[in-house]
Amino acid sequence: MPRLPRFLQLPPFSAFAPARRAAGSWSSSFLLLSYLALSAVPWIRVLLDNPVPEGWQILGIEIAAWTAVWALFSRPAWFHWLLIPAFMALPTEIYLLVFYGQGISTHHLGILAETSPMEAMEFLGSKVWTMLAVMALVAAWWVLTFRAARQARHLDWTGPSRWVALGLLAGFGLLATYAWEFGAGVPPAASASASASASKGASGTRGAHVTGWTLAPLPEWARPPVHFSAFIDSWPFGLAARGVDFYRERRYLAELNETSRRFTFHANQPAADDVPETVVMVIGESSRQDRWQLFGYGRETNPLLGQEKNLVTLPDVITSVSATRLSVPVIISRKPARQSLKDGFNEKSFITAYKEAGFRTWWLSNQVSFGKFDTPVSVFAREADVVQFLNLGGFSKTSNHDAVLFEPLRRAMADPAPKKLIVLHTLGSHWNYSQRYPQAFDKWQPSLFGVDNPVYTDLAIKTPLNNSYDNAILYTDWFLAQVVDRLKTTLTSTALVYVADHGQTLYDGTCRLAFHGHNTQFEFRVPAFMWYSDQYRDRYPDKVKQLLRHRKAKLATENMFHTLLDVADIRYPDDRLEWSFLSPAFQRHTRWVDSYGWTDYDNATLKGDCREIIAKKPKAPKSR
């Protein structure tokens, strides 16, 4: 049998029994305190004045998890190896909890998996040495606890109680598996309906999806008392659940990628040359057009962009659906608006077309990469040569402001490639609005700045909510003006196109709705503009002419893909220049929006102060 490395071998015991007992007692205490410290990680939030969601469930799950592992392996020394990931991930978990209010998620695991060591060192800077020192201390802690686990033999679990615990755990496991597959506490009628839906493959119904059986759900009293989300939040064993969740997201991402893996546009620049040029696409978030001073708003929310001489506003742009994961694919690919509700698409985005035409490409994002609302966008993002997701805080108060994109933008612009496409996916005006900007931009008050967890359904916060939203637009104005200033310094042909994914409803008038997903005009009308350098105007004078000619046209986000390729004069065999507002061939098309079914936006009525989009009923034929 191979010997353990010397540093893991126990020193020879003294022949004296009291010394052995003292060593065993010390080892047991040290080991149990270490395991208690690991289990206490979720409660670090309490020290930061943050609640612990489902705290009692987490506590119960941790007790059950430790009991299960101890019963299965009998000795701590035999399962201590399983804790290596939890020990090594502990500094990252604590760092994220302290500075970003949340632990390791599938998004963070994606960043770790896709960040090269060089990028990590650039991000950490001088902190890299502190991180290495902390990791070394944690590794030493694991070694000490392993030695203690080998010494603490009286912590071995033997005897009948272990088999009783194993039986109880097996029974609970079967109960939980049955509930996950067939449901629990569901009325018989609802159960029958769910089973029928499952047999048809309806999305969102889990019952009988794995086995295909149609068994009755568990009664309400037998429902497992814990949720899977509580297990994910537990520590240390919840880390395994996060890994499984990440693996599932990666598989889903791979499946979406597979649908378009062999797709190619056969794109090129007909008049290709080595003249440097840069195209920047900025995707805004949750921004409504009528809150921009550029489009007539009374407040000065765009004091900087309003001074740009080569900025052309597009005052009549409509997004097809008011959800990021559904609207962004329509912006950056040829996915038709009326297919936006379907997951996946068998084509690639404009990023691939630019790559085929000889451009080096970047996707720089202050959004998150994985999760039910984000993965469809990530599919397209990963077509780029360089992909960076920089938001460690999700959509919380600890998320980065969009200025975090400036440094990767600087590196992209400094890249020696003469032809560049840079996509910036911003956090924009995503709720909570007051957390999207620093205090220096808290201009209109009262606002929600500094208010933790405001109740957004409370109409009493209507005024501070709206002020916060306008402050977020003011910060967006500053951010975009900074990007434009950076592009000006290149003294080369550069162009920037901005469009938001969707807008927001903000308790307008007597409307009692807020945020998005309500089929209102405020959510479908989005701000958009194009800025170009003097060098771009000299290189493409006809495109600038057509831009000015069509600036007031009725546009939709479906136009963006075709226009973005036209910005750099990129062509492919079946391109549609009639959808580009930079082309003399431009033609207006039907603008579909997802409002109580697919509705022609320009053949609809507005209902009430919420301005819901309601399709006009066709006129009845006149009787003869």
C-alpha positions in Angstrom: 0.0 0.0 0.0 1.5 3.4 -1.0 2.7 5.6 1.9 1.3 9.0 2.6 3.7 12.0 2.0 5.8 12.7 5.1 4.1 16.0 5.8 0.8 14.2 6.1 2.1 11.3 8.3 1.3 11.4 12.0 4.3 11.9 14.3 5.1 8.8 16.4 3.0 8.7 19.5 4.5 8.5 22.9 4.0 5.3 24.8 2.2 7.1 27.5 -1.6 6.8 27.2 -2.4 10.2 28.8 -0.4 11.9 26.0 -2.4 10.0 23.4 -5.7 11.0 25.0 -4.7 14.6 25.2 -3.6 14.6 21.6 -6.9 13.0 20.6 -9.0 15.4 22.6 -7.1 18.4 21.1 -7.5 17.0 17.6 -11.2 16.4 18.1 -11.9 19.9 19.4 -9.8 21.5 16.6 -11.6 19.4 13.9 -15.1 20.1 15.2 -14.4 23.8 15.5 -13.1 23.8 12.0 -16.2 22.1 10.6 -18.3 24.5 12.6 -16.5 27.4 11.1 -17.1 26.1 7.6 -20.8 25.7 8.3 -21.0 29.2 9.7 -20.1 30.8 6.4 -23.7 31.6 5.3 -24.2 33.6 8.5 -21.4 36.0 7.7 -24.3 38.0 6.2 -25.6 38.7 9.7 -22.3 40.4 10.6 -22.9 42.6 7.5 -26.4 43.5 8.7 -27.9 41.4 5.9 -30.6 38.8 6.5 -30.0 35.1 5.9 -32.8 33.9 3.6 -34.2 30.6 4.6 -31.8 30.5 7.6 -33.6 27.7 9.5 -33.7 25.6 6.3 -30.0 26.2 5.7 -29.2 25.1 9.3 -31.3 22.0 9.0 -29.7 21.1 5.7 -26.2 21.5 7.1 -27.0 19.3 10.0 -28.5 16.7 7.7 -25.5 16.9 5.3 -22.9 16.5 8.0 -24.9 13.5 9.4 -25.2 11.9 6.0 -21.5 12.2 5.2 -20.4 11.0 8.6 -22.8 8.1 8.5 -21.7 7.1 5.0 -17.9 7.3 5.6 -17.9 6.6 9.4 -14.5 8.4 9.8 -13.7 12.1 9.3 -10.3 11.1 7.8 -12.2 9.2 5.0 -14.4 12.1 3.9 -12.1 15.0 4.7 -10.7 14.9 1.1 -14.1 15.9 -0.1 -13.8 19.2 1.7 -10.8 20.4 -0.3 -12.9 22.5 -2.8 -14.8 24.1 0.1 -11.6 25.0 1.9 -9.9 26.5 -1.2 -13.1 28.3 -2.3 -13.6 29.8 1.2 -11.6 33.0 0.6 -13.5 33.7 -2.6 -16.9 33.0 -0.9 -16.1 35.4 2.0 -14.8 38.1 -0.4 -18.0 38.0 -2.5 -20.2 38.0 0.6 -18.4 41.0 2.1 -18.0 43.1 -1.0 -20.9 41.9 -3.2 -23.5 40.6 -0.8 -23.7 37.1 -2.4 -21.7 34.0 -2.4 -20.2 32.0 -5.4 -22.8 31.5 -8.1 -22.9 29.9 -11.5 -22.0 33.3 -13.0 -18.9 33.6 -10.8 -17.9 30.0 -11.6 -18.2 30.9 -15.3 -15.8 33.9 -14.8 -13.3 31.7 -13.0 -13.5 29.1 -15.7 -13.1 31.5 -18.6 -10.6 34.0 -17.1 -7.0 33.2 -18.0 -4.3 33.5 -15.3 -2.9 36.6 -17.1 -6.3 38.3 -17.0 -6.8 37.4 -13.4 -3.4 38.9 -12.4 -4.2 42.1 -14.3 -7.6 42.3 -12.5 -6.1 41.7 -9.0 -3.0 43.8 -9.5 -0.9 44.0 -6.3 -3.7 42.1 -4.5 -2.6 38.9 -6.2 0.1 38.4 -3.6 -2.4 38.8 -0.8 -4.7 36.3 -2.5 -1.8 33.8 -2.8 -0.9 34.2 0.9 -4.5 33.6 1.9 -4.7 30.5 -0.3 -1.5 29.2 1.3 -2.9 29.7 4.8 -6.1 27.9 3.9 -4.2 25.0 2.4 -2.2 24.8 5.6 -5.4 24.8 7.6 -6.7 21.9 5.5 -3.5 19.9 6.2 -3.8 20.5 9.9 -7.5 19.5 10.0 -6.6 16.3 8.0 -4.0 15.4 10.6 -6.5 16.1 13.3 -9.1 13.9 11.5 -6.6 11.0 11.5 -5.9 11.4 15.1 -9.5 11.8 16.4 -10.4 8.2 16.3 -13.1 8.5 19.0 -15.1 10.6 16.5 -15.6 7.5 14.4 -19.3 6.6 14.0 -19.9 2.9 14.7 -22.7 0.9 16.1 -26.4 0.6 15.4 -27.1 4.3 15.5 -25.2 4.8 12.3 -27.4 2.3 10.5 -30.5 3.9 11.8 -29.2 7.3 10.5 -28.5 5.8 7.1 -32.0 4.3 7.0 -33.6 7.6 7.9 -31.5 9.5 5.3 -32.3 7.0 2.6 -36.0 7.3 3.3 -35.8 11.1 3.3 -33.8 11.0 0.0 -36.5 8.8 -1.6 -39.2 11.1 -0.4 -37.4 14.2 -1.8 -36.8 12.5 -5.1 -40.4 11.5 -5.4 -41.6 15.0 -4.6 -39.2 16.5 -7.1 -40.4 14.2 -9.9 -44.1 14.0 -9.2 -44.8 17.0 -7.0 -46.1 17.4 -3.4 -49.2 19.1 -2.0 -50.8 19.4 -5.4 -54.7 19.0 -5.6 -55.7 15.9 -7.7 -57.2 18.0 -10.5 -54.1 20.1 -10.8 -52.0 17.0 -10.7 -53.9 15.5 -13.6 -53.5 18.7 -15.5 -49.8 18.8 -14.8 -49.3 15.2 -15.8 -51.1 15.8 -19.1 -48.9 18.8 -19.7 -45.8 16.8 -18.8 -46.7 14.1 -21.3 -46.9 16.7 -24.0 -43.5 18.1 -23.0 -44.8 21.5 -21.8 -42.1 23.8 -20.6 -41.9 24.7 -17.0 -43.5 21.4 -15.7 -41.0 19.0 -14.1 -43.3 16.2 -13.0 -42.7 12.9 -14.6 -40.1 14.4 -17.0 -37.4 11.9 -16.1 -39.3 8.7 -15.7 -42.3 9.4 -17.9 -44.6 7.9 -15.3 -47.8 9.6 -14.1 -47.9 8.8 -10.4 -49.9 10.8 -7.8 -48.1 13.6 -6.0 -47.2 13.4 -2.3 -49.9 14.7 0.1 -49.2 18.1 1.6 -48.1 16.7 4.9 -45.3 14.7 3.2 -43.9 17.7 1.4 -40.1 18.0 2.1 -39.6 20.9 4.5 -36.6 22.4 2.6 -36.0 23.9 -0.8 -33.1 23.2 -3.2 -32.2 26.9 -3.1 -31.5 26.6 0.6 -29.1 23.7 -0.1 -27.2 25.8 -2.6 -26.8 28.5 0.0 -25.5 26.1 2.6 -21.8 25.5 3.2 -19.6 23.5 2.6 -21.7 20.9 0.8 -23.8 23.5 -1.0 -20.7 24.2 -3.1 -21.3 20.9 -4.9 -24.8 21.9 -5.8 -23.5 25.2 -7.3 -21.0 23.1 -9.3 -23.9 20.9 -10.6 -25.9 24.1 -11.4 -22.9 25.5 -13.3 -22.4 22.2 -15.2 -26.1 22.3 -16.3 -25.7 25.9 -17.5 -22.6 24.9 -19.5 -24.4 22.0 -21.1 -27.4 24.2 -21.9 -25.0 26.8 -23.4 -23.3 24.0 -25.4 -26.6 22.8 -26.7 -27.5 26.3 -27.9 -24.1 26.7 -29.5 -24.5 23.4 -31.3 -27.5 24.7 -33.2 -25.4 27.3 -35.0 -21.9 25.6 -34.8 -21.5 25.2 -38.6 -23.2 28.4 -39.6 -21.3 31.0 -41.6 -22.3 34.3 -43.3 -19.5 34.2 -45.9 -19.1 37.9 -45.0 -16.5 40.2 -46.3 -15.6 43.9 -46.9 -15.8 44.3 -50.7 -13.3 47.2 -50.5 -11.0 45.7 -47.8 -7.9 47.6 -46.9 -5.6 48.1 -43.9 -7.0 51.5 -42.9 -7.7 51.3 -39.1 -11.4 51.4 -38.2 -13.3 50.7 -35.0 -17.0 50.0 -34.5 -18.5 50.1 -31.0 -21.9 48.7 -30.2 -23.3 49.7 -26.8 -26.4 47.7 -25.6 -28.3 49.7 -23.0 -30.5 48.2 -20.2 -34.0 49.2 -19.1 -33.8 52.6 -20.6 -37.0 54.4 -21.9 -36.8 56.9 -24.6 -38.9 59.7 -23.2 -36.6 60.1 -20.2 -33.7 61.3 -22.4 -33.2 65.0 -22.9 -32.0 64.1 -26.4 -35.6 63.1 -27.2 -37.4 66.0 -25.7 -37.4 65.3 -21.9 -37.6 68.4 -19.8 -34.9 67.5 -17.4 -31.2 67.8 -18.4 -30.5 64.0 -18.4 -28.2 64.3 -21.4 -26.1 67.4 -20.9 -22.9 65.8 -22.4 -24.3 63.8 -25.3 -26.3 66.8 -26.3 -23.1 68.7 -27.1 -21.8 66.0 -29.6 -21.8 67.4 -33.1 -21.7 64.0 -34.9 -24.4 62.3 -32.9 -27.6 61.5 -34.8 -30.6 60.5 -32.6 -33.1 57.9 -33.8 -36.3 59.0 -32.2 -38.7 56.2 -33.3 -37.1 52.9 -32.4 -39.2 50.0 -31.1 -38.1 46.8 -29.3 -40.1 43.7 -29.9 -40.2 42.3 -26.4 -39.5 43.9 -23.0 -37.1 41.3 -21.6 -33.3 41.3 -22.0 -32.8 37.6 -22.7 -35.4 37.8 -25.5 -34.7 41.3 -26.9 -30.9 41.3 -27.2 -30.8 38.3 -29.6 -33.1 40.2 -31.9 -30.8 43.2 -31.7 -27.5 41.4 -32.5 -28.7 38.6 -34.9 -31.2 38.0 -37.7 -33.6 36.3 -35.2 -37.1 37.5 -36.3 -39.0 39.5 -33.7 -41.8 36.9 -33.8 -39.4 34.1 -32.9 -37.9 36.0 -29.9 -39.9 34.0 -27.4 -38.3 30.8 -28.5 -35.0 29.7 -27.0 -32.0 29.3 -29.3 -31.4 30.3 -32.9 -29.7 28.4 -35.6 -27.6 31.4 -36.8 -24.8 33.4 -35.3 -24.7 37.1 -34.5 -23.1 40.1 -36.3 -20.0 39.4 -34.3 -19.2 36.3 -36.4 -19.9 38.3 -39.6 -17.3 40.9 -38.5 -14.8 38.2 -37.7 -15.3 36.7 -41.2 -14.6 40.2 -42.6 -11.3 40.4 -40.8 -12.2 42.3 -37.6 -10.9 41.4 -34.1 -13.9 41.3 -31.8 -14.6 42.0 -28.1 -17.7 41.4 -25.9 -17.2 43.4 -22.7 -20.1 43.1 -20.3 -21.3 44.5 -17.0 -24.1 42.0 -16.9 -24.0 38.4 -15.7 -23.2 35.4 -17.9 -25.1 32.5 -16.5 -28.6 32.0 -15.2 -32.1 31.6 -16.5 -32.2 35.2 -17.8 -28.7 35.5 -19.1 -27.5 32.3 -20.9 -29.2 33.0 -24.3 -27.3 36.3 -24.6 -24.0 34.5 -23.5 -24.4 32.2 -26.5 -23.8 35.1 -28.9 -21.3 36.8 -26.6 -18.9 33.8 -26.8 -18.5 34.3 -30.5 -16.1 37.2 -29.8 -12.4 36.7 -29.8 -12.2 38.3 -26.3 -15.1 37.9 -23.8 -15.1 39.5 -20.4 -18.0 39.5 -17.9 -17.1 42.0 -15.2 -20.1 42.2 -12.9 -19.4 40.3 -9.7 -22.4 41.7 -7.8 -25.2 40.7 -10.1 -28.0 43.2 -9.9 -27.5 44.0 -6.3 -26.4 47.2 -4.6 -22.8 45.9 -4.7 -22.7 45.5 -8.5 -20.2 47.5 -10.5 -21.1 50.7 -12.1 -20.7 50.7 -15.9 -17.4 52.6 -15.6 -15.9 49.2 -14.9 -15.9 48.8 -18.7 -13.4 51.6 -19.3 -10.3 49.6 -18.6 -11.1 46.6 -20.8 -12.2 49.2 -23.4 -8.8 50.9 -23.2 -7.0 47.6 -23.7 -9.2 46.7 -26.7 -8.6 50.0 -28.3 -4.8 49.6 -27.7 -4.8 46.3 -29.5 -2.6 46.3 -32.6 -5.4 44.9 -34.8 -6.4 47.5 -37.4 -10.0 46.4 -37.6 -11.9 46.2 -34.4 -15.5 45.5 -33.2 -16.2 46.2 -29.5 -19.5 45.4 -27.9 -20.3 47.0 -24.5 -23.2 45.4 -22.7 -24.1 47.8 -19.9 -26.1 47.5 -16.7 -27.7 50.9 -17.5 -30.9 51.6 -15.6 -31.6 48.1 -14.3 -33.5 48.1 -11.0 -32.6 49.1 -8.3 -32.1 52.4 -10.2 -30.3 54.2 -7.3 -27.7 51.5 -7.3 -26.7 52.1 -10.9 -24.8 55.4 -10.3 -22.4 56.9 -7.7 -23.5 59.6 -5.3 -22.1 62.4 -7.4 -25.0 61.7 -9.9 -27.7 61.8 -7.3 -29.0 65.0 -8.7 -32.8 64.8 -8.4 -34.1 64.2 -4.9 -35.7 62.8 -3.0 -34.3 59.6 -4.4 -33.8 56.0 -3.3 -30.0 56.4 -3.0 -28.8 54.7 0.1 -32.1 53.0 0.8 -31.7 49.3 1.3 -34.4 47.1 -0.2 -37.1 49.6 -1.1 -40.6 48.1 -1.5 -41.0 48.8 -5.2 -44.7 47.9 -5.2 -45.4 50.7 -2.8 -46.8 53.7 -4.7 -45.5 55.9 -1.9 -42.0 55.7 -3.4 -43.2 56.9 -6.9 -41.4 60.2 -6.7 -38.0 59.0 -5.3 -38.2 56.0 -7.7 -38.6 58.3 -10.7 -35.9 60.7 -9.5 -33.5 57.7 -9.1 -34.4 56.6 -12.6 -33.5 60.0 -14.1 -30.3 60.0 -12.1 -29.4 56.7 -13.7 -30.0 58.1 -17.1 -27.8 61.0 -16.2 -25.0 58.6 -15.3 -25.6 56.7 -18.6 -25.1 60.1 -20.4 -21.7 60.5 -18.7 -20.7 57.0 -19.4 -21.5 57.2 -23.1 -19.8 60.6 -23.4 -16.7 59.1 -21.9 -16.7 56.3 -24.4 -17.1 58.8 -27.3 -14.2 60.9 -25.9 -12.0 57.8 -25.9 -13.0 57.0 -29.5 -12.1 60.6 -30.6 -8.6 60.2 -29.4 -7.8 57.5 -31.9 -8.1 60.0 -34.8 -9.3 57.1 -37.0 -12.5 56.0 -38.6 -14.8 55.1 -35.6 -18.5 54.8 -35.2 -20.7 54.0 -32.1 -24.3 52.7 -32.2 -26.3 52.7 -29.0 -29.7 51.1 -28.4 -31.4 49.9 -25.2 -32.9 46.4 -24.9 -36.2 47.7 -23.5 -37.7 50.4 -21.4 -39.6 50.7 -18.1 -43.0 51.6 -16.8 -42.8 54.0 -13.8 -46.2 54.5 -12.2 -47.0 57.0 -15.0 -50.0 59.2 -14.3 -52.6 57.0 -12.7 -50.9 53.8 -13.9 -50.2 51.4 -11.0 -47.6 49.4 -12.8 -43.8 49.6 -12.6 -40.8 48.0 -14.2 -41.3 45.9 -17.3 -43.3 43.0 -18.7 -46.5 45.0 -18.8 -47.0 45.6 -22.6 -46.8 49.4 -22.3 -45.5 51.9 -24.8 -42.9 53.0 -22.2 -41.3 49.6 -22.4 -41.3 49.2 -26.2 -40.0 52.7 -27.2 -36.2 52.7 -26.6 -33.5 55.3 -27.0 -31.1 54.8 -29.9 -28.5 56.9 -31.7 -25.3 56.7 -33.8 -22.2 58.7 -33.4 -19.3 58.9 -35.9 -15.9 60.5 -36.1 -14.9 63.0 -38.8 -12.7 60.3 -40.3 -15.7 57.9 -40.5 -17.7 60.6 -42.3 -14.8 61.1 -44.8 -14.5 57.3 -45.4 -18.3 56.7 -45.7 -19.9 59.9 -46.8 -22.9 58.2 -48.4 -23.7 56.2 -45.2 -23.7 59.4 -43.2 -26.0 61.0 -45.8 -28.5 58.0 -45.6 -28.3 58.1 -41.7 -29.4 61.7 -41.7 -32.1 61.0 -44.3 -33.6 58.1 -42.4 -33.1 59.3 -38.8 -36.8 59.9 -38.3 -37.9 56.6 -39.9 -40.0 54.1 -38.1 -37.4 51.6 -36.9 -37.2 48.5 -34.8 -34.4 46.6 -33.1 -34.7 44.2 -36.0 -33.0 46.8 -38.1 -29.9 46.9 -35.9 -28.2 43.7 -37.1 -28.4 44.8 -40.8 -27.3 48.4 -40.0 -24.4 47.3 -37.8 -22.9 45.3 -40.7 -23.6 48.2 -43.1 -21.7 50.5 -40.7 -18.5 48.8 -41.7 -19.6 48.1 -45.3 -19.7 44.3 -44.6 -21.6 42.3 -47.2 -22.7 38.7 -47.4 -24.6 36.8 -50.2 -28.1 37.1 -48.8 -27.9 40.4 -47.0 -30.9 42.7 -46.7 -29.8 46.3 -47.2 -33.5 47.3 -47.2 -33.3 46.7 -43.4 -30.3 49.0 -42.9 -31.1 52.7 -42.2 -27.6 53.5 -43.6 -28.6 52.3 -47.1 -30.4 54.0 -49.9 -32.4 50.8 -50.3 -33.9 51.1 -46.8 -37.6 50.3 -46.6 -40.0 50.4 -43.7 -41.3 47.0 -42.4 -43.9 45.9 -39.9 -42.9 46.5 -36.3 -44.1 43.6 -34.2 -44.3 43.8 -30.4 -45.2 41.1 -27.9 -48.3 42.7 -26.4 -51.2 40.3 -25.8 -50.0 38.3 -28.7 -47.9 39.6 -31.6 -49.3 43.1 -32.4 -48.4 45.5 -35.2 -47.2 48.5 -33.1 -48.2 51.0 -35.8 -51.7 49.6 -36.0 -52.5 49.6 -32.3 -54.2 51.8 -29.8 -52.9 53.0 -26.4 -54.9 52.1 -23.4 -55.0 54.4 -20.3 -52.2 56.1 -18.5 -50.2 52.8 -18.7 -50.4 53.2 -22.5 -50.8 49.5 -23.1 -50.4 48.4 -26.7 -53.7 47.0 -27.9 -54.1 45.7 -31.4 -56.9 47.4 -33.4 -59.8 45.2 -34.3 -60.2 44.8 -38.0 -63.1 46.7 -39.4 -66.2 44.6 -40.2 -67.1 44.6 -43.9 -69.9 46.9 -44.8 -73.2 45.2 -45.4 -74.6 45.6 -48.9 
